[in-house]
């Protein structure tokens, strides 16, 4: 076992290929994980097309201008590096957090929020590979009854909308919620909004199949954003009040502008989808008069993943229908193309080494 397959993005040319590379060796405090499942996210597509670049790239990424993609990863412990303090054992089932604190910034030194958080599969090598390294504090054990594919998508696909809804959006029971984009993030956002008691839940997506899925996942209404009567439909659905908490899970500028236009007084817009597009607020006077807010959001915290593992393991959330298809790691490029083109309207494609 000296080499393995890995999905590598060459940052200088933005070319992606599954290549044969050396199996990494765990350093101090690290664990080598045999990957069993890895999710394919729209942010991976944006990395390849150049819309997103590493935020705080590790030295190895800077030097090689190459990174293994994949931030949604589950597997089993294969071997331990020196100075591992936890009681990890080979064969133990784990899910990997989608990133890690840098451990060196002023925030980390104060044991507060990291100011330069590192993202797996972006700033350092991720899990689109047969084996991947993980700092031991980014590992979370998972129970035998939690399938690897469902565990893999909890970090990001589920934890990002969860953190956006219960944290940044601070959604409370009976508040009206709007979900723009019913794909990989938004579909889970609908379920999670339902879990915390939001009412009504309004899903907005241009794809008829996505709107049908939104209703099946718990949305009370599913609207077409380009329908001429869209604004009136929102008013009718919310008894004339508007939306208390709107979430852009699509990462589309037009969606953000539309969401801002239908907020209730004191309502907020949470930007959870990533896009380099600027935010436009058409009626800025009305936005100020109604004391509306725009809140940025990125990822989730370790405790969110821990909470979701418990919720999924105890049956509070069922993620089985979130797995659209399993794709061999060797065909990762095809999975990326499928997601980019929305072929088959996927929620999550999962790579299997």
Secondary structure, DSSP 8 states (H G I E B T S, - for coil): --EEEEEEEETTTTEEEEEEEE-----TTEEEEEEEEEEE-HHHHHHHHTS---SS--HHHHHH-EEE--S-EEEEEEEE-TT--S---TT-EEEE-SEE--SSSHHHHTTS--SS-EEBTTTB--SSBSEEEEEGGGEEE--TTS-HHHHHHIIIIIHHHHHIIIIIS---TT--EEEE--STTHHHHHHHHHHTT-SSEEEE-S-HHHHHHHHHTT-SEEE-TT-TTHHHHHHHHTTTS-EEEEEE-S--HHHHHHHHHTEEEEEEEEE-S--SS----S-HHHHHHTT-EEEE--S--HHHHHHHHHHHHTTSS--GGGEEEEEEGGGHHHHHHHHHTTTT--SEEEEE-
